[in-house]
Structures are given as structure tokens and as C-alpha cells.
Amino acid sequence: MVDREIESAEASPCQSCGACCSYSENWPRFTIEDDDQLDLIPPELVNARQSGMRCDGDRCAALSGKVGEATCCTIYAVRPEVCRTCMPGDAECAMARRRHGLPVI
């Protein structure tokens, strides 16, 4: 199991980062999800306005782990569309990584 975790972290820098998921209390916002998709997200992880994910400070409540070391999304399979479109190394990734003092990839 440890080998699989190491392979996964090497394959996706996101699993050793998490900066985009702890960038702003206003992100991630729901955008183009339909009601059926939103119903899959546990209600306790949705903000009071039901406009996005609930955050603890600037950190998405679905993020597990320590930013910059090892992280994962606890609802990865049903995460919002904005989370699906954020890509390692894109402008949003770079901005979030800089905010956390991590090198840009």
C-alpha cells in the first residue's frame, strides 16, 4: 500500500500540495453543476448560502491532510466542477502555491 501511495503522489503533484483547496473562503464555488450532482456532496460540506463548499477559514472543509506535504479531497469522486478544471501548473495553481510559499510547478 505504501508503494501505491508513493506512485500516486508522484503521478499527481496535487496529493502533496492542496494549495488550491486552501486558497480562499470563497472558493470552490458551484458553477455548472446540476441539482443531481450537488445532491451527491454531503450537506455538511456545503456553505450556508449553498453557493459552494463550506470552508474553515480559507480551507475547503473537504480537504484532508497538511498543505504542501500530503493532502486529499474527501469527496474527490463528487467534487465540484471548478475543482475538476483546476490543473497542476495552471495559473490558479501557481497563484495558490505562491500564497503557501510552495514552488510553482
Secondary structure as GFF3:
##gff-version 3
##sequence-region A 1 105
A	DSSP	alpha_helix	2	11	.	.	.	ID=ss1
A	DSSP	three_ten_helix	13	16	.	.	.	ID=ss2
A	DSSP	three_ten_helix	19	22	.	.	.	ID=ss3
A	DSSP	alpha_helix	35	38	.	.	.	ID=ss4
A	DSSP	three_ten_helix	43	45	.	.	.	ID=ss5
A	DSSP	beta_strand	55	56	.	.	.	ID=ss6
A	DSSP	beta_strand	59	60	.	.	.	ID=ss7
A	DSSP	beta_strand	63	66	.	.	.	ID=ss8
A	DSSP	beta_strand	70	73	.	.	.	ID=ss9
A	DSSP	three_ten_helix	76	78	.	.	.	ID=ss10
A	DSSP	alpha_helix	81	85	.	.	.	ID=ss11
A	DSSP	alpha_helix	91	99	.	.	.	ID=ss12
###
